Each structure stands twice: as structure tokens, then as C-alpha cells.
Amino acid sequence: MKLARDIMSLSTFKRDSNKVMRQMKKTKEPVVLTVNGKAAMVVQDAESIRNYLSSKSGRRLSRSCVSAWRHKVVRKDDLLKTFSMSSSP
């Protein structure tokens, strides 16, 4: 991830969305969108998400998210634990 390229304000994304989408397809890197200087959302192209979800880490994260959505409650600690688990090899 290149900070100057892959972190931008939501306003910039709205204005240049076509350009940003081409960039994501080319680099396969997500873009972090900020609101008032703070990270608010991560956007990534569909192919990269599909590839990630088919990986072992992605399947584990996907199962955890589905389980949480079924229960309609996600504790912050559980969510952080899920992301920590998904980033390990």
C-alpha cells in the first residue's frame, strides 16, 4: 500500500471515482477513505475481495462475519480478534 496513492478523502473519491476504480483494478490494492482526516471506510475491487474470500484467511473471516450477522451483535473485541486471526499466515 502506498500511503499517498491509497489513502484519500471521501470527497476526492466521489470526484474521481472512475479514476480510483481503474487504479484499484490495476494495483489490486484497497483504498482507505477518510472523513475529517480519519479512516472511515476501505474500498477494494471485487476480484481482489473474491480472491481473498476464497483464501484460508478469508474463509475464516467470512464465517465469523456471517455468524456475527446472524446474531445481529458484534462485540468490538470479537471483531478485532477476527481481523487479527485473518492476518496471520
Backbone as numpy.savetxt, mean C-alpha at the origin, in Angstrom:
# Nx Ny Nz CAx CAy CAz Cx Cy Cz
12.32 2.31 -3.18 11.47 3.49 -3.18 12.36 4.72 -3.18
12.08 5.62 -4.11 12.78 6.90 -4.15 11.88 7.95 -3.52
12.35 8.54 -2.43 11.50 9.46 -1.68 10.98 10.62 -2.51
11.83 11.22 -3.31 11.40 12.39 -4.09 10.36 12.02 -5.14
10.42 10.79 -5.63 9.49 10.36 -6.68 8.24 9.70 -6.13
8.39 8.96 -5.04 7.32 8.07 -4.58 6.54 8.58 -3.37
6.79 9.80 -2.94 5.98 10.43 -1.90 5.50 11.76 -2.45
4.20 11.96 -2.42 3.66 13.21 -2.98 2.36 13.57 -2.28
1.98 14.81 -2.41 0.73 15.26 -1.80 -0.46 14.72 -2.60
-1.56 14.61 -1.92 -2.80 14.18 -2.57 -3.17 15.15 -3.69
-2.91 16.43 -3.49 -3.22 17.44 -4.52 -2.41 17.18 -5.79
-1.13 16.86 -5.63 -0.29 16.55 -6.79 -0.79 15.31 -7.50
-1.15 14.30 -6.73 -1.68 13.07 -7.32 -2.95 13.35 -8.12
-3.84 14.14 -7.57 -5.08 14.47 -8.28 -4.78 15.19 -9.59
-3.85 16.11 -9.53 -3.52 16.92 -10.71 -2.81 16.09 -11.78
-1.91 15.19 -11.36 -1.07 14.45 -12.30 -1.33 12.94 -12.26
-2.57 12.54 -12.02 -2.86 11.12 -11.80 -2.44 10.23 -12.97
-2.65 10.67 -14.21 -2.25 9.85 -15.35 -0.74 9.62 -15.36
0.00 10.66 -15.10 1.47 10.56 -15.06 1.91 9.62 -13.93
1.29 9.75 -12.78 1.65 8.92 -11.62 1.30 7.46 -11.90
0.18 7.22 -12.52 -0.21 5.84 -12.85 0.79 5.21 -13.82
1.24 5.95 -14.82 2.26 5.43 -15.74 3.55 5.12 -14.98
3.91 6.01 -14.06 5.12 5.82 -13.24 5.02 4.53 -12.43
3.87 4.30 -11.78 3.70 3.10 -10.96 3.75 1.84 -11.80
3.16 1.87 -12.98 3.21 0.70 -13.86 4.63 0.41 -14.29
5.41 1.46 -14.54 6.79 1.30 -15.00 7.70 0.83 -13.86
7.62 1.46 -12.70 8.55 1.18 -11.61 8.11 0.03 -10.71
6.81 -0.29 -10.73 6.23 -1.30 -9.82 6.38 -0.91 -8.36
6.59 0.36 -8.09 6.73 0.88 -6.73 5.46 1.60 -6.31
5.08 1.48 -5.04 3.90 2.22 -4.55 4.21 3.70 -4.40
3.17 4.49 -4.31 3.29 5.93 -4.07 2.58 6.24 -2.76
3.26 6.97 -1.90 2.67 7.39 -0.62 2.07 8.77 -0.82
0.79 8.90 -0.53 0.11 10.19 -0.66 0.01 10.83 0.70
0.29 12.13 0.74 0.26 12.85 2.01 -0.86 13.88 2.03
-1.34 14.15 3.23 -2.30 15.22 3.48 -1.73 16.03 4.63
-1.56 17.30 4.42 -0.95 18.18 5.42 0.41 17.65 5.87
1.18 17.10 4.91 2.53 16.65 5.19 2.65 15.31 5.89
1.53 14.63 6.13 1.56 13.34 6.81 1.03 12.25 5.88
1.65 11.08 5.94 1.21 9.96 5.10 -0.25 9.65 5.39
-1.04 9.55 4.32 -2.47 9.30 4.47 -2.90 8.03 3.74
-2.19 7.67 2.66 -2.62 6.54 1.85 -1.45 6.05 1.01
-1.48 4.78 0.68 -0.49 4.20 -0.24 -1.25 3.69 -1.45
-0.77 4.03 -2.63 -1.40 3.62 -3.88 -0.40 2.78 -4.66
-0.88 1.67 -5.24 0.01 0.81 -6.02 -0.75 0.25 -7.21
-0.01 -0.09 -8.28 -0.68 -0.62 -9.46 -1.22 -2.02 -9.19
-2.27 -2.39 -9.90 -2.99 -3.64 -9.65 -2.11 -4.87 -9.85
-1.26 -4.87 -10.87 -0.41 -6.03 -11.13 0.54 -6.29 -9.95
1.12 -5.25 -9.40 2.03 -5.41 -8.27 1.29 -5.94 -7.04
0.09 -5.43 -6.80 -0.71 -5.92 -5.68 -1.06 -7.39 -5.89
-1.47 -7.75 -7.10 -1.82 -9.13 -7.41 -0.62 -10.05 -7.17
0.56 -9.64 -7.63 1.77 -10.44 -7.42 2.08 -10.57 -5.94
1.95 -9.48 -5.20 2.23 -9.53 -3.77 1.25 -10.46 -3.05
-0.03 -10.35 -3.37 -1.03 -11.17 -2.70 -0.89 -12.66 -3.03
-0.26 -12.97 -4.15 -0.04 -14.37 -4.47 1.23 -14.92 -3.82
2.05 -14.04 -3.23 3.24 -14.49 -2.51 2.84 -15.00 -1.13
3.76 -15.69 -0.48 3.47 -16.25 0.85 3.11 -15.15 1.85
3.88 -14.07 1.87 3.60 -12.97 2.80 2.26 -12.32 2.50
1.97 -12.16 1.22 0.72 -11.55 0.83 -0.49 -12.40 1.20
-0.36 -13.71 1.04 -1.47 -14.59 1.42 -1.75 -14.51 2.91
-0.67 -14.45 3.70 -0.84 -14.35 5.16 -1.53 -13.04 5.51
-1.08 -11.93 4.90 -1.70 -10.63 5.15 -3.16 -10.64 4.69
-3.41 -11.21 3.53 -4.77 -11.26 3.00 -5.71 -12.01 3.93
-5.27 -13.19 4.43 -6.11 -13.95 5.35 -6.38 -13.16 6.62
-5.37 -12.45 7.13 -5.55 -11.66 8.35 -6.54 -10.53 8.13
-6.45 -9.87 6.98 -7.38 -8.77 6.68 -8.80 -9.27 6.52
-8.98 -10.39 5.82 -10.32 -10.95 5.64 -10.91 -11.31 7.00
-10.11 -11.93 7.85 -10.58 -12.29 9.18 -10.99 -11.05 9.96
-10.19 -10.00 9.90 -10.50 -8.76 10.61 -11.77 -8.12 10.06
-11.93 -8.12 8.71 -13.11 -7.52 8.12 -14.37 -8.28 8.51
-14.27 -9.59 8.61 -15.44 -10.38 9.02 -15.88 -10.02 10.43
-14.91 -9.75 11.29 -15.23 -9.39 12.67 -15.51 -7.90 12.83
-15.26 -7.12 11.78 -15.55 -5.68 11.74 -14.75 -4.88 12.78
-13.76 -5.51 13.39 -12.95 -4.82 14.39 -11.49 -5.14 14.12
-10.67 -4.12 14.05 -9.25 -4.33 13.89 -8.54 -3.52 14.97
-7.87 -4.22 15.86 -7.09 -3.54 16.87 -5.79 -3.09 16.25
-5.33 -1.90 16.61 -4.11 -1.34 16.04 -2.94 -2.29 16.24
-2.79 -2.87 17.43 -1.68 -3.79 17.70 -1.73 -5.01 16.78
-2.93 -5.54 16.54 -3.06 -6.70 15.66 -2.68 -6.35 14.23
-3.10 -5.18 13.78 -2.78 -4.76 12.43 -1.28 -4.56 12.28
-0.64 -3.92 13.26 0.80 -3.73 13.19 1.53 -5.07 13.22
1.05 -6.00 14.01 1.65 -7.33 14.08 1.53 -8.01 12.71
0.40 -7.87 12.06 0.19 -8.48 10.75 1.19 -7.92 9.74
1.37 -6.60 9.74 2.30 -6.00 8.80 3.74 -6.40 9.12
4.08 -6.53 10.39 5.43 -6.97 10.77 5.67 -8.38 10.27
4.68 -9.24 10.42 4.81 -10.63 9.97 4.94 -10.68 8.45
4.22 -9.82 7.75 4.22 -9.90 6.30 5.53 -9.39 5.71
6.29 -8.60 6.43 7.53 -8.09 5.88 8.70 -9.00 6.15
8.52 -10.02 7.01 9.63 -10.94 7.28 9.72 -11.95 6.15
10.94 -12.48 5.92 11.13 -13.42 4.78 10.39 -14.72 4.99
